[in-house]
Amino acid sequence: MAARKARTRKPPAAQCKPCKGTGEVSRTVRVGRKHREVGEQTGLCLNCFGTGEQPTA
């Protein structure tokens, strides 16, 4: 009988701080000469590129 190889699990990746692990970030949309705020738009997080995991150096 062959010996079993012990499986090691990777520790869970840390969450990205700007998007809190969601991969999306909201930004306020401003229009007009006085830059009044009309709402928010969601977009891809540029820190983790949408993965939600903390990037490694």
Secondary structure by P-SEA (a helix, b strand, c coil): cccccbbbbccccccccccccccbbbbbbbbcccccccbbbbbcccccccccccccc
